[in-house]
Amino acid sequence: MSEIYRWQQGIWSKLMRSRQFLGHALLLKGKQGIGKYDFARQLAKSLLCTAPTVDHEACGKCLSCGWFEHDSHPNFYSVMPEALDVMSGEDSEKKEGKEKSASATTKKSASQQIGVEQIRKLTDFVYLTGHQSGYKIILIYPTETMNTASANALLKKLEEPPENVLFILITHQAQHLLPTIRSRCQQITMPIPDVESSVAWLQQQAVSDPEGKLAAAGYAPLSALLLDKGEYAVHYEQFIQHIAHPKQFDPLMLAAALQQTSLSIVVSWLQKWCYDLVSYRTTGKIRYYLKQSQAIQALSEQINLSGCVTFTRELYIKQQLSHHPLNPRLFLEEMFIAYAIMMRGE
């Protein structure tokens, strides 16, 4: 990323106005897919830059910026789940929320959580002298993936931080963090771009059907980009082709096709689909899958409304479970079989 997204300019200017942060920890919170991770990276890079611009952005030319771009800056430390490989450089097609793995085997064995050992490893970085004067910065993403032990370990470091150590925490679900962690951070609600701005940005990225992709992504522009150009694009199309035709729907086949995709992402696709079925049945409106309006209209008349509402509530629990170590294929098979049964009214 070479610049702040247009919808983040206001919050960037506010933060940079005095270059003085309240406390030693920032908590960037907001829905997934709006650029929180990129913003945090740019913030860290600018604070470490030795020759920032007049707008307080990183120059991109100094030695410090070079180290940062190659993920080798000695005063920057990033913590995230092993299973989450977030692109940290400037790649407009691979943004916040991207999850991938080097191989299927690696993904199955990698943890979906930030473990206590990862937090304990921060001790030397936090308390030893930095490579150069100024900030030492720790980025934790996404913070809600910490388990109880790692959250408590982080809390101890937030309680007694050394001078010039800045924690940047990023969360999609701030309500899942310990209240004591939230209270020790300067909380910043990251802006969500309006539909017009999001569509304009997606058009600049040459996204096909930007309105439809934006709606399907829950109106998060970076998530919409992944549906068009990211690794999710093919899997998303497979999901739509199967889920819109329940009579030909094969739960086992779809589970096999999507088992390498983030479970959380797949559950969210089905949550939005069921939401639209219930919404059209009750209000005549479709929020997410605009391009599949005909299929949703037809299917909404066939569903047992009470059964679909109950199943939608059960998907909330599935979403919570999706972040735990699970067999992806069995998890998806169970979910899709339940969907097929619900659609048949059994």
C-alpha positions in Angstrom: 0.0 0.0 0.0 1.5 3.3 -1.1 -1.1 5.7 0.3 -4.0 6.0 2.7 -7.4 5.0 1.3 -9.6 8.0 0.5 -12.1 7.1 3.2 -9.3 7.1 5.8 -7.9 10.5 5.1 -9.9 12.2 7.8 -8.9 9.8 10.6 -5.3 9.9 9.4 -5.2 13.7 9.5 -6.7 13.7 13.0 -4.2 11.2 14.3 -1.3 13.0 12.6 -2.3 16.5 13.6 -0.2 16.5 16.7 1.8 13.3 16.3 1.0 12.7 20.0 -0.9 9.5 20.9 -3.0 9.1 24.0 -1.3 6.3 25.9 0.8 3.5 24.5 -1.7 1.4 22.7 -4.1 2.0 19.8 -7.1 -0.2 19.1 -8.3 0.1 15.5 -11.8 -1.4 15.4 -14.4 -1.9 12.6 -15.8 -4.4 10.2 -13.5 -6.6 8.2 -12.6 -5.5 4.7 -12.4 -1.7 5.2 -8.6 -1.4 5.3 -7.8 -1.4 9.0 -4.7 -3.6 8.5 -3.3 -1.5 5.7 -3.9 1.6 7.7 -2.1 0.2 10.7 0.9 -0.9 8.5 1.1 2.6 7.0 0.9 4.2 10.4 3.7 2.0 11.7 5.8 2.7 8.6 5.3 6.4 8.9 6.3 6.5 12.6 9.5 4.5 11.8 10.4 6.6 8.7 13.4 8.8 9.1 12.2 11.4 6.5 8.4 11.5 6.5 6.5 13.8 4.2 4.7 17.0 5.2 1.5 14.9 5.5 3.4 12.7 7.9 3.3 9.7 5.6 6.3 7.5 5.1 8.7 8.6 2.4 9.2 5.1 1.0 12.8 5.9 0.2 14.8 5.9 3.4 16.6 2.9 4.8 13.9 2.4 7.4 11.2 2.3 4.8 13.2 -0.3 2.9 13.5 -2.5 5.9 9.8 -2.2 6.6 8.8 -3.1 3.1 11.0 -6.3 3.3 9.5 -7.2 6.8 12.9 -6.8 8.4 12.7 -3.6 10.4 14.3 -4.3 13.8 11.9 -1.9 15.6 8.7 -3.5 14.2 7.1 -6.8 15.4 4.0 -8.3 13.9 1.8 -11.0 15.6 -1.0 -13.0 14.0 -2.3 -16.5 13.9 -0.1 -19.0 12.1 -3.0 -19.8 9.7 -3.4 -16.2 8.6 -0.9 -15.1 6.1 -1.7 -11.4 5.5 0.2 -9.7 2.7 2.2 -6.9 4.4 3.5 -5.1 1.3 1.9 -3.0 -1.4 -0.3 -5.4 -3.3 -3.7 -4.0 -4.3 -5.2 -7.4 -5.0 -4.4 -9.0 -1.7 -5.8 -7.0 1.2 -7.1 -7.1 4.7 -8.9 -10.4 5.5 -6.9 -12.5 3.1 -6.2 -15.9 4.5 -4.1 -18.5 2.7 -1.5 -21.1 3.3 1.5 -22.5 1.5 -0.1 -25.9 1.3 -3.2 -27.8 2.4 -1.2 -29.7 5.0 0.2 -26.5 6.5 -3.3 -25.0 6.7 -4.7 -28.0 8.5 -2.0 -28.0 11.1 -1.6 -24.2 11.6 -3.3 -22.6 14.5 -6.3 -20.2 14.0 -5.5 -18.5 17.3 -2.7 -16.2 18.6 -1.1 -18.4 21.3 0.4 -17.4 24.6 3.9 -18.3 23.4 3.6 -15.7 20.6 2.9 -13.0 23.1 5.6 -14.2 25.5 8.1 -13.8 22.7 7.4 -10.1 22.7 9.3 -9.7 26.0 12.8 -9.4 24.5 11.5 -7.0 21.8 9.6 -4.8 24.3 12.1 -4.5 27.1 15.5 -4.6 25.2 17.0 -1.4 23.7 15.7 -0.7 20.2 17.9 -0.5 17.1 17.3 3.2 16.7 15.7 6.0 18.6 12.0 6.6 18.4 9.1 4.0 18.5 9.2 0.3 18.8 6.0 -0.9 17.3 4.0 -4.1 17.8 1.1 -4.9 15.5 -1.4 -7.6 16.6 -4.0 -8.8 14.0 -6.7 -9.7 14.5 -6.7 -9.2 18.3 -9.8 -11.2 19.0 -8.1 -14.4 17.9 -6.0 -14.4 21.1 -7.0 -17.2 23.5 -7.5 -16.6 27.2 -3.9 -17.2 28.1 -2.4 -15.0 25.4 -4.9 -12.2 26.2 -3.9 -12.2 29.8 -0.2 -12.2 28.8 -0.8 -9.2 26.6 -2.6 -7.4 29.4 0.4 -7.6 31.6 2.5 -5.9 29.0 -0.1 -3.2 28.4 -0.2 -2.5 32.2 3.5 -1.7 32.5 4.8 -0.7 29.0 8.3 0.8 28.5 8.6 4.2 27.1 8.3 4.6 23.3 6.7 1.2 22.8 3.5 1.5 20.8 1.0 -1.4 20.5 -1.3 -1.3 17.5 -4.2 -3.7 18.0 -6.6 -4.4 15.1 -10.0 -6.1 15.7 -13.0 -6.9 13.6 -15.0 -7.8 16.8 -14.0 -5.5 19.7 -16.7 -7.0 21.9 -14.8 -10.2 22.0 -11.7 -8.6 23.7 -11.2 -8.4 27.4 -12.7 -5.2 28.8 -9.4 -4.6 30.6 -7.5 -4.7 27.2 -10.0 -2.3 25.6 -9.7 0.1 28.6 -5.9 0.3 28.2 -6.1 1.4 24.6 -7.0 4.5 22.7 -10.0 3.1 20.7 -10.4 4.3 17.1 -13.5 3.4 15.1 -12.3 3.1 11.6 -14.5 4.7 8.9 -16.7 2.6 6.6 -16.9 4.2 3.1 -20.3 4.9 1.7 -21.6 2.9 -1.2 -20.8 5.5 -3.8 -17.2 5.9 -2.7 -16.7 2.1 -2.5 -18.1 1.6 -6.0 -15.9 4.3 -7.4 -12.8 2.7 -5.7 -13.8 -0.8 -7.0 -14.2 0.6 -10.5 -10.7 2.0 -10.3 -9.5 -1.5 -9.5 -11.3 -2.8 -12.6 -13.7 -5.0 -10.6 -16.5 -6.4 -12.7 -20.0 -5.7 -11.4 -18.7 -3.5 -8.5 -22.2 -2.9 -7.1 -23.0 -6.6 -6.9 -19.7 -7.6 -5.5 -19.8 -4.8 -2.9 -23.3 -6.0 -1.7 -22.2 -9.6 -1.6 -19.2 -8.6 0.5 -21.3 -6.9 3.1 -20.4 -3.5 1.7 -16.7 -3.8 2.6 -14.7 -2.7 -0.5 -11.5 -4.8 0.2 -13.6 -7.9 0.7 -15.4 -7.2 -2.5 -12.1 -6.9 -4.3 -11.2 -10.4 -3.2 -14.5 -11.8 -4.6 -13.5 -10.5 -8.0 -9.7 -10.9 -8.2 -8.6 -12.7 -5.0 -8.3 -16.4 -4.3 -11.9 -16.4 -3.2 -13.2 -15.5 -6.6 -13.5 -19.0 -8.0 -14.7 -20.5 -4.7 -17.3 -17.8 -4.4 -18.7 -18.6 -7.9 -18.8 -22.3 -6.9 -20.7 -21.5 -3.8 -23.3 -19.4 -5.7 -23.8 -22.1 -8.4 -24.5 -24.8 -5.8 -26.4 -22.8 -3.2 -28.9 -21.2 -5.6 -30.1 -24.6 -7.0 -31.0 -26.7 -3.9 -32.6 -29.6 -6.0 -29.2 -30.2 -7.6 -27.3 -29.2 -4.5 -24.6 -31.7 -3.4 -23.4 -30.8 0.1 -20.4 -33.2 0.0 -19.2 -31.9 -3.4 -19.4 -28.3 -2.3 -17.6 -29.1 1.0 -14.8 -30.7 -0.9 -14.5 -27.8 -3.3 -14.4 -25.2 -0.5 -12.4 -27.0 2.2 -9.3 -24.9 1.5 -11.2 -21.7 1.9 -11.4 -19.8 5.2 -14.2 -21.4 7.2 -15.2 -18.1 8.5 -15.6 -16.6 5.0 -17.7 -19.6 3.8 -20.0 -19.4 6.9 -20.4 -15.6 6.3 -21.5 -16.3 2.6 -24.2 -18.7 3.8 -25.3 -16.3 6.6 -25.8 -13.6 4.0 -27.7 -16.0 1.7 -30.1 -17.1 4.4 -30.5 -13.5 5.5 -31.7 -12.6 2.0 -34.1 -15.5 1.9 -35.8 -14.4 5.1 -35.6 -10.7 4.2 -37.3 -11.2 0.8 -39.9 -13.4 2.3 -40.8 -10.9 4.9 -40.0 -7.5 3.4 -39.5 -8.1 -0.4 -36.0 -6.7 -0.2 -32.6 -8.3 -1.0 -29.5 -6.8 0.7 -26.5 -8.9 -0.3 -27.0 -11.2 -3.4 -28.4 -8.7 -5.8 -27.4 -10.6 -8.9 -29.1 -13.8 -7.6 -32.4 -12.0 -7.0 -34.5 -14.4 -9.2 -33.2 -17.4 -7.4 -33.7 -15.9 -4.0 -37.3 -14.8 -4.9 -38.2 -18.3 -6.0 -36.5 -20.1 -3.1 -37.9 -17.7 -0.5 -41.4 -18.8 -1.3 -40.4 -22.5 -0.8 -38.7 -22.2 2.6 -40.2 -22.9 5.9 -39.8 -19.4 7.4 -39.4 -20.5 11.0 -37.0 -23.2 10.0 -34.8 -20.8 8.0 -34.7 -18.3 10.8 -33.7 -21.0 13.2 -31.0 -22.2 10.8 -29.7 -18.7 10.4 -29.3 -18.4 14.2 -27.4 -21.7 14.3 -25.0 -20.2 11.7 -24.0 -17.6 14.3 -22.7 -20.5 16.4 -21.0 -22.0 13.4 -19.2 -18.7 12.8 -17.8 -18.8 16.3 -16.7 -22.4 15.9 -15.0 -21.6 12.6 -12.0 -20.0 14.3 -11.2 -23.2 16.3 -9.1 -26.1 15.1 -11.5 -28.2 13.1 -11.6 -30.6 10.2 -12.6 -28.2 7.4 -14.3 -30.7 5.2 -16.4 -32.3 8.0 -17.3 -28.9 9.3 -18.6 -27.8 5.8 -20.3 -31.1 5.1 -22.3 -30.8 8.3 -23.3 -27.2 7.6 -24.3 -27.8 4.0 -26.2 -30.9 4.8 -28.2 -29.0 7.4 -28.9 -26.3 4.8 -30.1 -28.9 2.3 -32.4 -30.4 4.9 -33.7 -27.0 5.9 -34.5 -26.1 2.3 -36.4 -29.4 1.9 -38.4 -28.6 5.0 -37.5 -31.8 6.7 
